[in-house]
Amino acid sequence: MTNNKVVLDWLREMTDMTKPDQVVWIDGSEAQLEALRAEAVSTGEMIKLNQEKLPGCYYHRTAENDVARVEDRTFICTPTKEEAGPINNWMDPVEMYAKLKKLYAGSMIGRTMYVIPYSMGPVGSPFSKIGIELTDSIYVVLNMAIMTRTGKAVIDALGDNADFVKCLHAKKDVDPEERYIVQFPQDSTIWSINSAYGGNVLLGKKCFALRIASYLGMKEGWMAEHMLILGLENPQGEVKYICAAFPSACGKTNLAMLIPPEYLKKKGYKVWTVGDDISWLRIGPDGRLYAINPEAGFFGVAPGTSEKTNFNALAATKKNTIFTNVAINNDDNTVWWEGLDKNPPENCTEWTGKQVNGKTFDGKLAHPNSRFTAPAVNCPCISSEFENPQGVPISAIVFGGRRAKTAPLVYQARDWNHGVFVGATMASETTAAAAGAVGVVRRDPMAMKPFVGYNMADYFAHWLEMGTKMDADKAPKIFHVNWFRQDEEGNFMWPGFGDNMRVLLWILDRCEGKADAVESAIGYLPTEGAIDTTDLDITPEVLNELLSVDKDVWMEDVKDQKEYFAQFGDRLPSEIKNQLEILERNLNK
């Protein structure tokens, strides 16, 4: 499929090491993919679901020891430990290559190696990057065909260029003790072995789109971020775009596919989804920041997804979707998971393959991290700009977290540098769903803690530097939101879901200079009446409480921020220290 010497030399080296029985190039054709689906069904790797109710949909079950990303087995291998930083697992690249080569030796004997050329972003876009993944898993091929643009068009776009990310995956024995997901940023290389779970083996996902891309962005002057992209259309038909970053369990996908409350829907407001997970951002010729979603599909968590919580995400799964580790309703060969509805099927197969009565089964029918891989084009609210190779102009960047008492419902950073500090201090409190104590503060700067491909302190510096390259009046305004503020009884004070649009409207009005705000110790807060609460059962007193800043609670948080930043030592940018001092000074006034 190609005469690219660099590609062919690398492929020869990898096949000599892994020794597959045969090598198959993925050309992206529907005929080839359909043949692979049939083969996967014949071997039991996949199950064909009810094609009347779920056309083009398939089911896959992973090993019980292989159900999620494994951060403790994920490495950033740079020449020095300092380049990887204190947050990443590090090993010397020479040592890691030697270790992995032993594991990969002969790992594909008796198996087929599939060669997947893929583009992150629309093929040929100035934002886009090309990768080639070698894998012995049909499941990976079929998922990558949904999550990325794959095939001949990609390899043609690459031509003789040596600039591509080299990705190698081998299922091997799916042995958790020998499982490694390793990024070599300087080599633009990703090696994954002994896993068959999506997040560890779809190497275009977090491995390339964030870990490798964040390093490339730092080197080349752009940004790879763990952010949704949504377009908000007003009744006049104007669309403004927002990027937003949230740690897990903070409603990121729900916000990306938000359905406006009835009152705003009647007025003519709409929301368009550009991306639910990852943004690549570049400064355009006009000095504004533009974003694309480098992915072509959604790799979503199934449990909790329902018509009520996320109608659009559920609609996206109705055709040409791969479901992983959910339950199967044996009566009609469809799927079920906790939170889909209140009617677990009686006659079903739970996620490990046991036949059970779902109504009496004492356990989870679907794994809590079970997934759907759905084409983005299936989403009813997918943006018409989804394939725009130039990206969409970003008006606002929103950071968020789950805080019971600290952060108000919304506040605006004073300027870009203050906004970077707001993102760098992002945190969430643990919920009952997580193992361990409830309410423990976990710092997750820009929601990138597990995904930065280099030293986090240098990542902060890169954000600060990007601010100097944009026209100050064209740079996105930066905000922080918290949908999870609680009252004294522990009840959530804000309704959330579609009503979060009311906060987004204030944010966009602030970007346009149309909304009032009052300065506080932490940034700009909405003035009384600035957030539209029409048809909302919320008193002015509750809204005031939602927007209040408790000095004592914040001083505790400052203490925690200082401890967190201490780990970066002298590498921490002086501007971050400066912003921390300003915050402390403001609180003490």
DRENLUMNU-914655 format. One record per residue (C-alpha): x, y, z; chain; residue number from 1. Coordinates in Angstrom, 1 decimal, padded with zeros to 4 digits. Example, Ala and Ser with C-alpha at 12.3 -4.5 7.8 and 13.67 -1.06 7.14 Angstrom:
! residues 2
NURO      px      py      pz  kette   nr
NURO   012.3  -004.5   007.8      A    1
NURO   013.7  -001.1   007.1      A    2
//
This chain:
! residues 589
NURO      px      py      pz  kette   nr
NURO   000.0   000.0   000.0      A    1
NURO   003.0   002.3   000.3      A    2
NURO   006.6   002.7  -000.9      A    3
NURO   007.5   004.9   002.1      A    4
NURO   011.0   003.6   003.0      A    5
NURO   010.8   004.7   006.7      A    6
NURO   007.4   002.9   007.1      A    7
NURO   008.6  -000.3   005.4      A    8
NURO   011.9  -000.4   007.3      A    9
NURO   010.1   000.0   010.6      A   10
NURO   007.5  -002.6   009.6      A   11
NURO   010.2  -005.1   008.7      A   12
NURO   011.9  -004.5   012.1      A   13
NURO   008.7  -005.0   014.0      A   14
NURO   007.7  -008.2   012.1      A   15
NURO   011.2  -009.6   012.5      A   16
NURO   010.7  -009.1   016.3      A   17
NURO   007.1  -010.3   016.7      A   18
NURO   007.1  -012.9   013.9      A   19
NURO   003.4  -012.9   012.8      A   20
NURO   002.2  -015.6   010.4      A   21
NURO   000.9  -013.0   008.0      A   22
NURO   000.7  -009.2   007.7      A   23
NURO  -002.5  -007.5   006.5      A   24
NURO  -002.8  -003.8   005.6      A   25
NURO  -006.0  -002.1   006.5      A   26
NURO  -007.3  -000.2   003.5      A   27
NURO  -010.3   001.3   005.3      A   28
NURO  -012.8  -000.3   002.9      A   29
NURO  -016.2  -001.5   004.2      A   30
NURO  -015.7  -004.8   002.4      A   31
NURO  -012.5  -005.5   004.3      A   32
NURO  -013.9  -004.4   007.7      A   33
NURO  -017.0  -006.6   007.1      A   34
NURO  -014.8  -009.6   006.4      A   35
NURO  -012.9  -008.9   009.7      A   36
NURO  -016.2  -008.6   011.6      A   37
NURO  -017.3  -012.0   010.3      A   38
NURO  -013.9  -013.6   011.2      A   39
NURO  -014.1  -012.1   014.7      A   40
NURO  -017.6  -013.6   015.2      A   41
NURO  -016.5  -017.0   013.9      A   42
NURO  -013.6  -017.2   016.4      A   43
NURO  -015.8  -015.9   019.3      A   44
NURO  -013.8  -012.6   019.7      A   45
NURO  -017.0  -010.7   018.9      A   46
NURO  -020.7  -011.4   019.1      A   47
NURO  -023.1  -010.1   016.5      A   48
NURO  -026.0  -008.3   018.2      A   49
NURO  -029.7  -008.0   017.1      A   50
NURO  -029.3  -006.5   013.7      A   51
NURO  -032.9  -005.2   013.5      A   52
NURO  -032.7  -003.4   016.8      A   53
NURO  -029.0  -002.6   016.7      A   54
NURO  -027.9  -002.6   013.1      A   55
NURO  -024.1  -003.0   012.6      A   56
NURO  -023.5  -003.4   016.4      A   57
NURO  -021.2  -006.0   018.0      A   58
NURO  -020.3  -007.1   021.5      A   59
NURO  -016.8  -007.8   022.9      A   60
NURO  -015.8  -009.2   026.3      A   61
NURO  -012.3  -008.6   027.7      A   62
NURO  -010.4  -010.7   030.3      A   63
NURO  -011.5  -010.0   033.9      A   64
NURO  -008.0  -008.7   034.7      A   65
NURO  -008.1  -006.3   031.8      A   66
NURO  -011.0  -003.8   032.1      A   67
NURO  -009.5  -000.3   032.5      A   68
NURO  -006.5   001.9   031.8      A   69
NURO  -003.6   000.9   034.1      A   70
NURO  -001.8   004.1   035.2      A   71
NURO   000.7   002.2   037.3      A   72
NURO   001.8   000.2   034.1      A   73
NURO   001.9   003.4   031.9      A   74
NURO   005.3   004.9   031.4      A   75
NURO   006.8   008.0   029.8      A   76
NURO   010.4   007.1   028.8      A   77
NURO   012.5   010.2   028.2      A   78
NURO   016.4   010.5   028.3      A   79
NURO   016.2   011.9   031.9      A   80
NURO   013.7   011.5   034.7      A   81
NURO   013.3   015.3   035.0      A   82
NURO   011.9   015.5   031.5      A   83
NURO   009.1   013.1   032.5      A   84
NURO   008.5   014.9   035.8      A   85
NURO   007.4   013.8   039.2      A   86
NURO   003.8   012.8   038.2      A   87
NURO   004.7   010.3   035.4      A   88
NURO   006.1   006.8   035.8      A   89
NURO   009.6   006.9   034.2      A   90
NURO   012.2   004.4   033.0      A   91
NURO   015.3   005.0   030.9      A   92
NURO   014.3   004.4   027.2      A   93
NURO   017.3   002.1   026.6      A   94
NURO   016.3  -000.1   029.6      A   95
NURO   012.6  -000.1   028.7      A   96
NURO   013.2  -001.0   025.0      A   97
NURO   015.4  -003.9   026.1      A   98
NURO   012.8  -005.1   028.6      A   99
NURO   009.9  -004.9   026.1      A  100
NURO   011.8  -006.4   023.1      A  101
NURO   012.1  -009.6   025.2      A  102
NURO   008.3  -009.6   025.7      A  103
NURO   007.5  -008.9   022.1      A  104
NURO   009.9  -011.5   020.7      A  105
NURO   007.7  -014.0   018.8      A  106
NURO   004.6  -012.6   020.4      A  107
NURO   002.6  -012.8   017.1      A  108
NURO   003.6  -016.4   016.1      A  109
NURO   000.4  -018.1   014.9      A  110
NURO  -001.3  -014.7   014.6      A  111
NURO  -002.0  -012.0   012.0      A  112
NURO  -000.4  -008.6   012.2      A  113
NURO  -002.8  -005.8   011.0      A  114
NURO  -001.2  -002.6   009.8      A  115
NURO  -003.6   000.4   010.5      A  116
NURO  -002.6   003.7   008.9      A  117
NURO  -004.8   006.3   010.8      A  118
NURO  -005.2   010.1   010.9      A  119
NURO  -005.9   012.0   014.1      A  120
NURO  -008.1   014.8   012.7      A  121
NURO  -009.6   015.1   009.2      A  122
NURO  -007.2   013.7   006.6      A  123
NURO  -005.0   016.6   005.3      A  124
NURO  -006.0   019.1   007.9      A  125
NURO  -003.1   021.4   009.1      A  126
NURO  -004.0   020.2   012.6      A  127
NURO  -003.9   016.5   011.9      A  128
NURO  -001.2   014.0   012.6      A  129
NURO  -000.7   010.5   011.2      A  130
NURO  -000.1   007.3   013.1      A  131
NURO   000.4   003.7   012.1      A  132
NURO  -000.7   001.0   014.6      A  133
NURO   000.5  -002.6   014.3      A  134
NURO  -001.8  -005.0   016.2      A  135
NURO  -002.7  -008.7   016.4      A  136
NURO  -006.3  -007.8   017.5      A  137
NURO  -009.3  -007.5   015.1      A  138
NURO  -011.1  -005.8   018.0      A  139
NURO  -008.5  -003.0   017.8      A  140
NURO  -008.8  -002.7   014.0      A  141
NURO  -012.6  -002.4   014.2      A  142
NURO  -012.4   000.1   017.1      A  143
NURO  -009.7   002.2   015.4      A  144
NURO  -011.9   002.3   012.3      A  145
NURO  -014.6   004.0   014.4      A  146
NURO  -012.4   006.2   016.5      A  147
NURO  -010.1   007.5   013.8      A  148
NURO  -009.9   008.0   010.0      A  149
NURO  -008.2   004.9   008.7      A  150
NURO  -006.9   003.3   005.5      A  151
NURO  -005.5   004.1   002.1      A  152
NURO  -006.4   007.8   002.1      A  153
NURO  -004.2   008.2   005.2      A  154
NURO  -001.1   006.4   003.8      A  155
NURO  -001.5   008.4   000.6      A  156
NURO  -001.5   011.6   002.6      A  157
NURO   001.6   010.5   004.4      A  158
NURO   003.4   009.9   001.1      A  159
NURO   007.2   009.6   001.6      A  160
NURO   007.1   011.6   004.8      A  161
NURO   008.8   010.1   007.9      A  162
NURO   006.6   012.2   010.3      A  163
NURO   004.3   009.6   011.8      A  164
NURO   003.7   008.1   015.2      A  165
NURO   004.9   004.4   015.4      A  166
NURO   002.4   002.3   017.4      A  167
NURO   002.9  -001.4   018.3      A  168
NURO   000.4  -003.5   020.1      A  169
NURO   000.5  -007.2   021.0      A  170
NURO  -002.1  -009.0   023.1      A  171
NURO   000.5  -011.6   024.1      A  172
NURO  -000.9  -013.4   027.1      A  173
NURO  -002.9  -010.5   028.6      A  174
NURO  -000.7  -011.0   031.7      A  175
NURO  -001.3  -008.1   034.1      A  176
NURO   002.2  -008.6   035.6      A  177
NURO   003.8  -008.1   032.2      A  178
NURO   001.4  -005.4   031.0      A  179
NURO   003.1  -002.2   029.7      A  180
NURO   001.7   000.9   028.0      A  181
NURO   004.8   002.9   027.1      A  182
NURO   005.3   006.3   025.4      A  183
NURO   008.7   007.3   024.0      A  184
NURO   008.0   011.0   023.2      A  185
NURO   011.3   011.8   021.6      A  186
NURO   010.9   008.8   019.2      A  187
NURO   007.2   009.4   018.5      A  188
NURO   006.7   005.8   019.5      A  189
NURO   004.1   003.9   021.6      A  190
NURO   004.4   000.3   022.6      A  191
NURO   001.6  -001.6   024.3      A  192
NURO   001.7  -005.3   025.4      A  193
NURO  -000.4  -007.8   027.4      A  194
NURO  -003.7  -005.9   027.2      A  195
NURO  -006.7  -006.1   025.0      A  196
NURO  -008.8  -003.3   026.7      A  197
NURO  -009.6  -000.2   024.6      A  198
NURO  -007.9   002.5   026.6      A  199
NURO  -004.6   000.5   026.6      A  200
NURO  -004.7  -000.7   023.0      A  201
NURO  -006.5   001.9   020.9      A  202
NURO  -003.2   003.8   020.7      A  203
NURO  -004.7   006.8   018.9      A  204
NURO  -006.7   007.5   022.0      A  205
NURO  -005.0   008.9   025.2      A  206
NURO  -001.5   007.5   024.2      A  207
NURO  -001.2   009.5   021.0      A  208
NURO  -003.9   012.1   021.2      A  209
NURO  -002.7   013.3   024.6      A  210
NURO   000.6   011.9   025.8      A  211
NURO   002.6   012.0   022.5      A  212
NURO   000.6   015.0   021.1      A  213
NURO   001.1   017.1   024.2      A  214
NURO   004.9   016.7   023.8      A  215
NURO   004.6   017.4   020.0      A  216
NURO   002.5   020.5   020.8      A  217
NURO   005.0   021.8   023.3      A  218
NURO   007.8   021.4   020.7      A  219
NURO   005.8   022.8   017.8      A  220
NURO   003.7   025.5   019.5      A  221
NURO   000.2   024.1   019.8      A  222
NURO  -001.8   022.3   022.5      A  223
NURO  -003.3   018.8   023.0      A  224
NURO  -005.9   018.9   025.8      A  225
NURO  -008.3   016.6   027.6      A  226
NURO  -011.2   018.9   026.6      A  227
NURO  -014.7   018.7   025.1      A  228
NURO  -015.6   021.2   022.4      A  229
NURO  -019.2   022.4   022.1      A  230
NURO  -020.9   025.0   020.0      A  231
NURO  -023.7   027.1   021.5      A  232
NURO  -026.1   028.6   019.0      A  233
NURO  -028.2   031.6   020.0      A  234
NURO  -031.7   032.4   018.6      A  235
NURO  -030.1   034.7   016.0      A  236
NURO  -028.2   031.6   014.6      A  237
NURO  -024.8   032.7   015.8      A  238
NURO  -022.6   029.9   017.2      A  239
NURO  -019.8   030.4   019.7      A  240
NURO  -017.5   027.6   020.8      A  241
NURO  -016.3   026.5   024.2      A  242
NURO  -013.5   024.1   025.3      A  243
NURO  -014.0   022.5   028.7      A  244
NURO  -011.8   020.2   030.9      A  245
NURO  -013.2   018.1   033.8      A  246
NURO  -011.8   015.2   035.8      A  247
NURO  -013.7   012.0   035.6      A  248
NURO  -017.2   011.8   037.2      A  249
NURO  -017.8   015.5   036.6      A  250
NURO  -020.3   015.3   033.7      A  251
NURO  -018.0   016.0   030.8      A  252
NURO  -019.8   013.9   028.1      A  253
NURO  -023.2   015.2   029.4      A  254
NURO  -022.0   018.8   028.9      A  255
NURO  -020.6   018.1   025.5      A  256
NURO  -024.0   016.8   024.3      A  257
NURO  -026.1   019.1   026.5      A  258
NURO  -029.8   019.5   025.7      A  259
NURO  -031.0   023.0   026.6      A  260
NURO  -033.8   023.3   029.2      A  261
NURO  -037.3   023.8   027.8      A  262
NURO  -037.4   027.5   028.4      A  263
NURO  -034.1   028.1   026.4      A  264
NURO  -035.0   025.6   023.8      A  265
NURO  -038.3   027.5   023.0      A  266
NURO  -036.3   030.7   022.7      A  267
NURO  -034.2   029.0   020.0      A  268
NURO  -031.0   028.0   021.8      A  269
NURO  -029.1   024.9   020.5      A  270
NURO  -026.0   023.0   021.4      A  271
NURO  -023.7   021.3   018.9      A  272
NURO  -021.1   018.7   019.8      A  273
NURO  -017.7   019.0   018.1      A  274
NURO  -015.9   016.7   020.6      A  275
NURO  -016.5   014.9   023.9      A  276
NURO  -013.0   014.2   025.1      A  277
NURO  -010.0   015.7   023.3      A  278
NURO  -009.1   019.0   021.7      A  279
NURO  -006.1   020.0   019.6      A  280
NURO  -005.7   023.7   019.6      A  281
NURO  -003.6   026.0   017.4      A  282
NURO  -003.4   029.8   017.0      A  283
NURO  -004.8   030.8   013.6      A  284
NURO  -003.5   033.4   011.2      A  285
NURO  -006.0   035.9   012.8      A  286
NURO  -004.4   035.4   016.3      A  287
NURO  -007.4   033.5   017.6      A  288
NURO  -007.3   030.0   019.1      A  289
NURO  -008.9   027.3   017.0      A  290
NURO  -009.7   023.7   018.0      A  291
NURO  -010.4   020.4   016.3      A  292
NURO  -011.5   017.1   017.8      A  293
NURO  -008.8   014.7   016.5      A  294
NURO  -011.1   011.7   017.0      A  295
NURO  -013.9   010.3   014.8      A  296
NURO  -015.9   008.5   017.4      A  297
NURO  -016.9   008.3   021.1      A  298
NURO  -015.3   005.8   023.5      A  299
NURO  -017.9   006.3   026.2      A  300
NURO  -018.6   004.8   029.6      A  301
NURO  -021.9   002.9   029.3      A  302
NURO  -023.2   002.7   032.9      A  303
NURO  -025.2   005.8   033.8      A  304
NURO  -025.9   006.6   030.1      A  305
NURO  -029.6   006.8   029.5      A  306
NURO  -032.2   008.7   027.6      A  307
NURO  -032.6   010.9   030.7      A  308
NURO  -028.9   011.6   031.5      A  309
NURO  -027.6   011.8   027.9      A  310
NURO  -030.1   011.3   025.2      A  311
NURO  -027.6   012.2   022.4      A  312
NURO  -024.9   009.8   023.6      A  313
NURO  -027.4   006.9   023.8      A  314
NURO  -028.7   007.8   020.3      A  315
NURO  -025.2   007.6   019.0      A  316
NURO  -024.9   003.9   020.1      A  317
NURO  -028.0   002.7   018.1      A  318
NURO  -026.0   001.6   015.0      A  319
NURO  -022.5   000.6   014.0      A  320
NURO  -021.3   000.5   017.6      A  321
NURO  -019.1  -001.9   019.5      A  322
NURO  -020.1  -002.6   023.1      A  323
NURO  -017.5  -003.9   025.5      A  324
NURO  -018.2  -005.6   028.9      A  325
NURO  -021.8  -004.6   029.2      A  326
NURO  -024.6  -007.2   029.8      A  327
NURO  -026.4  -009.1   027.0      A  328
NURO  -030.2  -009.5   027.1      A  329
NURO  -030.5  -013.1   025.9      A  330
NURO  -034.2  -012.7   025.0      A  331
NURO  -033.6  -010.3   022.1      A  332
NURO  -029.7  -010.2   021.8      A  333
NURO  -029.5  -006.5   022.8      A  334
NURO  -027.4  -004.8   025.5      A  335
NURO  -028.1  -003.5   029.0      A  336
NURO  -026.1  -001.7   031.7      A  337
NURO  -026.8  -000.2   035.1      A  338
NURO  -028.5   003.2   034.7      A  339
NURO  -029.9   002.4   031.2      A  340
NURO  -033.3   001.9   032.8      A  341
NURO  -034.8   000.3   035.9      A  342
NURO  -035.6  -003.0   034.2      A  343
NURO  -032.6  -005.4   034.2      A  344
NURO  -033.3  -008.3   031.9      A  345
NURO  -034.3  -011.6   033.6      A  346
NURO  -032.6  -013.8   031.1      A  347
NURO  -029.2  -012.3   030.5      A  348
NURO  -025.4  -012.8   030.3      A  349
NURO  -023.5  -010.6   032.7      A  350
NURO  -020.2  -009.0   031.6      A  351
NURO  -017.9  -012.0   032.6      A  352
NURO  -020.1  -014.4   030.5      A  353
NURO  -022.2  -015.9   033.3      A  354
NURO  -025.9  -016.7   032.6      A  355
NURO  -028.0  -015.0   035.3      A  356
NURO  -031.4  -013.7   036.2      A  357
NURO  -030.7  -009.9   036.1      A  358
NURO  -033.6  -009.2   038.5      A  359
NURO  -032.1  -011.4   041.3      A  360
NURO  -028.4  -011.2   040.4      A  361
NURO  -026.4  -009.8   043.3      A  362
NURO  -023.8  -007.8   041.5      A  363
NURO  -023.1  -005.6   038.5      A  364
NURO  -024.5  -006.9   035.2      A  365
NURO  -022.2  -004.6   033.3      A  366
NURO  -018.6  -003.7   034.4      A  367
NURO  -018.6  -000.2   035.9      A  368
NURO  -016.1   000.8   033.2      A  369
NURO  -017.9  -001.0   030.4      A  370
NURO  -017.8   001.0   027.1      A  371
NURO  -019.4   001.8   023.8      A  372
NURO  -017.4   002.8   020.7      A  373
NURO  -019.8   004.8   018.5      A  374
NURO  -019.2   006.8   015.4      A  375
NURO  -019.5   010.6   016.1      A  376
NURO  -021.6   011.0   013.0      A  377
NURO  -024.4   009.0   014.8      A  378
NURO  -024.8   011.8   017.4      A  379
NURO  -028.0   013.8   016.7      A  380
NURO  -026.3   017.0   017.8      A  381
NURO  -023.0   016.5   016.0      A  382
NURO  -021.7   019.9   014.7      A  383
NURO  -021.7   020.8   011.0      A  384
NURO  -018.1   021.9   011.7      A  385
NURO  -017.0   018.5   013.0      A  386
NURO  -014.9   017.8   009.8      A  387
NURO  -013.8   021.4   009.3      A  388
NURO  -010.0   021.1   008.7      A  389
NURO  -009.4   024.6   010.0      A  390
NURO  -011.1   023.9   013.4      A  391
NURO  -013.5   026.2   015.2      A  392
NURO  -012.7   029.5   017.0      A  393
NURO  -012.7   029.2   020.8      A  394
NURO  -014.3   032.0   022.8      A  395
NURO  -014.0   030.4   026.3      A  396
NURO  -012.0   027.7   028.1      A  397
NURO  -013.8   026.2   031.1      A  398
NURO  -012.2   024.2   033.9      A  399
NURO  -014.3   022.3   036.4      A  400
NURO  -014.2   020.1   039.4      A  401
NURO  -016.4   018.4   042.0      A  402
NURO  -016.1   020.5   045.2      A  403
NURO  -018.7   020.4   048.0      A  404
NURO  -017.8   023.8   049.6      A  405
NURO  -014.8   025.4   047.9      A  406
NURO  -015.4   026.6   044.3      A  407
NURO  -018.5   028.7   043.5      A  408
NURO  -020.9   027.7   040.7      A  409
NURO  -018.9   029.8   038.3      A  410
NURO  -016.1   032.4   038.3      A  411
NURO  -013.9   034.1   035.7      A  412
NURO  -010.2   034.3   035.7      A  413
NURO  -008.8   037.9   035.6      A  414
NURO  -006.6   037.2   032.6      A  415
NURO  -004.8   034.4   030.7      A  416
NURO  -002.0   033.8   033.3      A  417
NURO  -004.6   033.8   036.2      A  418
NURO  -006.6   031.3   034.0      A  419
NURO  -003.6   029.0   033.7      A  420
NURO  -003.3   029.1   037.5      A  421
NURO  -007.0   028.2   037.8      A  422
NURO  -006.5   025.2   035.5      A  423
NURO  -003.3   024.2   037.3      A  424
NURO  -005.0   024.1   040.7      A  425
NURO  -008.0   022.1   039.4      A  426
NURO  -009.2   019.5   041.9      A  427
NURO  -012.1   017.1   042.6      A  428
NURO  -013.2   015.5   045.8      A  429
NURO  -013.5   011.7   045.9      A  430
NURO  -017.0   010.3   045.8      A  431
NURO  -018.5   007.1   047.4      A  432
NURO  -018.0   005.5   044.0      A  433
NURO  -014.2   005.5   044.4      A  434
NURO  -012.3   003.2   046.7      A  435
NURO  -011.0   004.8   049.9      A  436
NURO  -012.1   007.9   051.9      A  437
NURO  -014.8   010.2   050.6      A  438
NURO  -014.1   013.9   050.2      A  439
NURO  -010.3   013.6   049.7      A  440
NURO  -009.0   016.4   047.4      A  441
NURO  -007.3   015.1   044.3      A  442
NURO  -005.4   017.6   042.2      A  443
NURO  -005.8   017.0   038.4      A  444
NURO  -004.4   020.1   036.6      A  445
NURO  -006.3   020.8   033.4      A  446
NURO  -007.7   017.2   033.8      A  447
NURO  -004.3   016.1   032.4      A  448
NURO  -002.6   014.4   035.3      A  449
NURO  -002.5   010.9   033.7      A  450
NURO  -002.0   012.3   030.2      A  451
NURO   000.8   014.8   030.0      A  452
NURO   003.7   013.3   028.0      A  453
NURO   006.4   015.4   029.7      A  454
NURO   007.1   017.3   033.0      A  455
NURO   003.9   018.9   034.3      A  456
NURO   005.8   022.0   035.3      A  457
NURO   007.0   022.5   031.7      A  458
NURO   003.4   021.9   030.6      A  459
NURO   002.3   024.9   032.8      A  460
NURO   005.1   026.9   031.2      A  461
NURO   003.8   026.0   027.7      A  462
NURO   000.3   027.2   028.6      A  463
NURO   001.8   030.5   029.8      A  464
NURO   003.9   030.8   026.7      A  465
NURO   000.8   030.2   024.4      A  466
NURO  -000.8   033.2   026.1      A  467
NURO   002.0   035.4   024.9      A  468
NURO   001.5   034.3   021.2      A  469
NURO  -002.2   035.3   021.0      A  470
NURO  -003.6   038.8   020.7      A  471
NURO  -004.7   039.6   024.2      A  472
NURO  -008.2   040.8   023.0      A  473
NURO  -008.6   037.6   021.0      A  474
NURO  -007.5   035.0   023.6      A  475
NURO  -010.3   032.9   025.0      A  476
NURO  -011.5   034.0   028.4      A  477
NURO  -010.9   031.4   031.1      A  478
NURO  -013.6   030.2   033.7      A  479
NURO  -014.1   027.7   036.4      A  480
NURO  -017.4   025.9   037.1      A  481
NURO  -018.6   023.6   039.9      A  482
NURO  -021.9   021.9   039.4      A  483
NURO  -021.5   020.0   042.7      A  484
NURO  -021.7   022.6   045.5      A  485
NURO  -023.6   021.2   048.5      A  486
NURO  -025.7   022.6   051.3      A  487
NURO  -025.3   021.8   055.0      A  488
NURO  -027.4   018.6   054.5      A  489
NURO  -025.1   017.4   051.7      A  490
NURO  -027.7   018.0   048.9      A  491
NURO  -026.6   019.4   045.6      A  492
NURO  -027.7   023.0   045.3      A  493
NURO  -027.6   023.4   041.5      A  494
NURO  -029.8   021.2   039.3      A  495
NURO  -027.1   020.5   036.7      A  496
NURO  -027.5   018.7   033.4      A  497
NURO  -029.4   020.9   030.8      A  498
NURO  -029.6   023.8   033.2      A  499
NURO  -025.8   024.1   033.1      A  500
NURO  -026.5   026.0   029.8      A  501
NURO  -027.6   029.0   031.9      A  502
NURO  -024.0   029.3   033.3      A  503
NURO  -022.6   028.8   029.8      A  504
NURO  -024.7   031.7   028.5      A  505
NURO  -023.3   034.0   031.3      A  506
NURO  -019.8   032.8   030.3      A  507
NURO  -020.3   033.7   026.6      A  508
NURO  -021.9   037.0   027.5      A  509
NURO  -018.8   037.8   029.5      A  510
NURO  -016.6   037.0   026.5      A  511
NURO  -018.7   039.4   024.5      A  512
NURO  -018.6   042.1   027.2      A  513
NURO  -022.4   041.8   027.6      A  514
NURO  -022.7   040.6   031.2      A  515
NURO  -021.8   042.2   034.5      A  516
NURO  -019.5   040.7   037.1      A  517
NURO  -018.1   041.7   040.5      A  518
NURO  -014.4   041.2   041.4      A  519
NURO  -013.7   038.8   044.3      A  520
NURO  -010.5   037.3   045.9      A  521
NURO  -010.6   034.4   043.4      A  522
NURO  -011.8   036.2   040.2      A  523
NURO  -014.9   037.7   038.7      A  524
NURO  -018.3   036.4   040.0      A  525
NURO  -021.7   037.0   038.3      A  526
NURO  -023.7   039.9   039.7      A  527
NURO  -027.1   039.4   041.2      A  528
NURO  -029.6   038.4   038.4      A  529
NURO  -026.8   037.9   035.9      A  530
NURO  -027.6   034.2   035.6      A  531
NURO  -031.0   033.6   034.0      A  532
NURO  -033.0   031.4   036.4      A  533
NURO  -036.4   031.7   034.6      A  534
NURO  -038.5   028.6   035.2      A  535
NURO  -035.9   027.3   037.7      A  536
NURO  -036.9   026.4   041.2      A  537
NURO  -034.0   028.1   042.9      A  538
NURO  -034.3   031.0   045.4      A  539
NURO  -032.0   034.1   045.3      A  540
NURO  -030.6   033.0   048.7      A  541
NURO  -029.5   029.6   047.3      A  542
NURO  -028.0   031.3   044.2      A  543
NURO  -026.1   033.7   046.5      A  544
NURO  -024.8   030.7   048.5      A  545
NURO  -023.8   029.0   045.2      A  546
NURO  -021.7   032.0   044.3      A  547
NURO  -020.2   032.6   047.8      A  548
NURO  -016.5   032.4   048.6      A  549
NURO  -015.6   031.1   052.1      A  550
NURO  -012.3   032.6   053.0      A  551
NURO  -011.4   029.9   055.6      A  552
NURO  -012.2   027.1   053.2      A  553
NURO  -010.1   028.7   050.5      A  554
NURO  -007.2   029.3   052.8      A  555
NURO  -007.2   025.5   053.5      A  556
NURO  -007.2   025.0   049.8      A  557
NURO  -004.2   027.3   049.3      A  558
NURO  -002.3   025.2   051.8      A  559
NURO  -003.1   022.1   049.7      A  560
NURO  -002.1   023.9   046.5      A  561
NURO   001.3   024.9   048.0      A  562
NURO   002.0   021.2   048.9      A  563
NURO   001.0   020.1   045.4      A  564
NURO   003.2   022.6   043.7      A  565
NURO   006.2   021.8   045.9      A  566
NURO   006.9   018.5   044.1      A  567
NURO   007.9   020.5   041.0      A  568
NURO   010.7   022.3   042.7      A  569
NURO   012.6   025.0   040.8      A  570
NURO   011.0   023.9   037.5      A  571
NURO   007.6   025.4   038.5      A  572
NURO   007.1   028.6   036.5      A  573
NURO   007.5   031.7   038.6      A  574
NURO   004.2   033.0   037.3      A  575
NURO   002.4   030.1   039.0      A  576
NURO   004.1   031.0   042.3      A  577
NURO   003.1   034.7   041.7      A  578
NURO  -000.5   033.8   041.1      A  579
NURO  -000.6   031.7   044.3      A  580
NURO   000.8   034.7   046.2      A  581
NURO  -001.9   037.0   044.7      A  582
NURO  -004.6   034.6   045.7      A  583
NURO  -003.3   034.3   049.3      A  584
NURO  -003.0   038.1   049.5      A  585
NURO  -006.5   038.7   048.2      A  586
NURO  -008.0   036.2   050.7      A  587
NURO  -006.2   038.0   053.5      A  588
NURO  -007.5   041.4   052.6      A  589
//
